[in-house]
C-alpha cells in the first residue's frame, strides 16, 4: 500500500477559538484515534497536509505520523478517517486519523485498473466493465495500491470474473469469486439507429 509521511504536534487548546487560532497560524487541527487509547488532539502544517492529501487522493494509503510532544517524538501508523475541507479555499480545516497495526490483517476496497485493448474490441466487439473495485483482506503493507487487469487477450465472448484477478500473495479476496468484472460482447445496435434505418426504408 502507498505510504506517506507527516509530522504533527500534540495540542492542548480545544474549542472553536483555539481551532481558528491554529488555522490563522497555518496549522490544521486533527484528532488521532488510537487502538483502545484515548483520542489525542494534534496540529499539522496545513501546506504539508494539503500536499500529501493531493498525492493520495482517493487512494488507500498508510500515513506514518511522527508526533511530537514535550520534545519527545513517537511514530504512529494511521489511516485517514475523515478530512473536512474549506469549500472556498480548498484547504483542510480538520482531520481525523485512525491508528492501525501493520501486523494485523484488515479489509479494504482496492480499485481495479484495466490495461490494454481487448482483441474482441478490434474485431467489432464491445467491452463491458461491471466492476471497478474489489474488497480484499491482508496486512496493510501487503494490500496493493490497485490491481491491474490485462484485457488484451479477451476475444468476443470472453470474460473475467473476480477469480481471474491477479491477487498478490498474502492477500485474500473478500468479494464473491464468481462475480463478473469485465466481458467482451457482440456490439449492440442503438435503438435510435435502428429507428432511423426503419424510417428511411419506409
N, C-alpha and C positions, 0 to 999 in steps of 0.2 A: 504494500500500500504506500501511496505517496506520503512523504514526511516533510514537515516544515518546522522551523524553529522560531519561537517567540520568547521575549523577555517580559516579565511582569513584576510589579511590586505589590506587596500587601498594603492595603489602605485601611485607615482607621475611621475616616469620615464616612458618614452614611446619610441618606436622605437626598431629596431633590437639590437642595442648596449645595451640598458637597459635590454632587454629580456635576452640576453646572460649573462649579469652580474648576473641577478636573478637566472638563471639556474645553474651557477657555484656555487652559494651560496646555492644550494639545494632547490630553490623555483621555482614554476611553475607560469608563468603569466596567468591571466584569465580576463574575462570580464563578468560583471553582467548586463544583460539587464532587466530593470525594467518595470513596467506597466505604460507606459506613461511618464517615467522619463528618464533622460539622462543615457547612459551606464556608469558604474563605473569600473575602472581598478583595478584589485586585484592581490595579490600574495598569493599562498598557498604552504604549505610544501609539497614537491614532494613525500616523502615517505608516508605521511599520505594520500595524494590524491590517490596514486597508490594502497594502501591497500584497501581503500573504493571502488575504481573502480573495483577491482577484486571481492569484496564481492557482488557487484550489477551487474556483467557482464550480459548484455542482459536482464536485468530485469527493470521494472518500479520502480522508487524509488524517494522519496522526500528527497532532501538534506536540512537539517536545517543548513544554512550557517551563522555562527556567524562572523560578520565583525567588525574589529577594525579600528577606525580612530581617530587620535589625542586623544588617551586614552579613547575614548568613544566606546561602543560596541552596536551593534544592530543586530537582527536576521532576516534573510530573508528566506522564504521557496521557494526553486527553484527546477527546473528540469535541468538535464544536457542536453544541446542543442547539443554540439559537443565537442569532445576531439581529439586533434592531438597528435599522439604518435610517438616517435623516433623509426624507424623500426629496428635499430641496438641495442639500449639499452633497448627498450621496456618500456620506461617510458613516461609519459605525458609531452609534451612540451608547450601545450596551451590548455585552456578550456574555453568554453562559457556556462554561466548559464542563465536561463530564469526564472524570478520571477513569482510565481503563487499565487493565493488566495486560502486558504483552504476552503473557504465558497462558491466558485463559481464552478459549475459543469464544467467538462472538458471531452473531448473524448480521450480515449487511447486504444491501442491494447493490449489485455491480452492473454498470452499463455494458451493453453489447455493441461492438463496432464491426460492421460488415465491410470486408475488404475485397477488392477485385470486382470483375464484371462477369456475371454468370454466362456460361456458354449458351444456355437456353434463351437468354435475352438477345444475343446476337442472331439467334435463329427465329426471332419474332415473338418469343415468349415474354411473359411479364413476371417480374419478381415481386412477391408479396411478403412483406415483413410483418409478422404478427407479435413479435416480442422485441423490446429494445433494452431489456434488463433482466437479470436473473438473481435470485436470492441464494446466497451461499453462506457457509459457516466454516470458520477456521480461526487460527490465531491471527491477531491483527496484521502482523508483518507478512503473513502468508497470503492474505487476501489481495488479489490483483487490482490494479487501478481500473482496468477494463479488460474484457475478454474479446479478442479479435477473432472473427469468424471468416474464413476464406470461402467465398461462394463461387469462385471462378470455375469449378468443375461441375456445377449444378446444370443439368440439362432440363428440358421441358418435362415436367412430371416428377422431378426430383425435389426433395425437401430435407430440411434439418429439423430434428427435434432437440429438446434440451439434452437428451442423452448423447447427442453427437457433438456437443460443445467441447472445446479443448480446455477442460477444467484442470488447473495446475495440481501437482501432487500436494497432498496435505490439505486440500480444500474439498469440502463436501457440498454437493448441491442440495438445497432445501426444496426447491420447486420440483414439481412432478416431472419425471424424466421423459414421459411420453408427450409432454406439452410441445406443440409445434412452435418454431421460432421464425423460419423462413422457408419459402417454397417458390418454385418457378412453374407457372401455369401457362396454358394457352392464352394468348392475349384476347381480352374481351372487346367486343364491338360496342361502342357507346350507343345508347338508345337514341340520342339526338341524331347521330349519323344515320342510323337505320331509318329513322323517320324521314330525313331529308331524301334518302335514296328512294323510299317508297313514294314520296310526293313527286319526285322527278319522273319516276316510271309511270305514274298515273297521268 
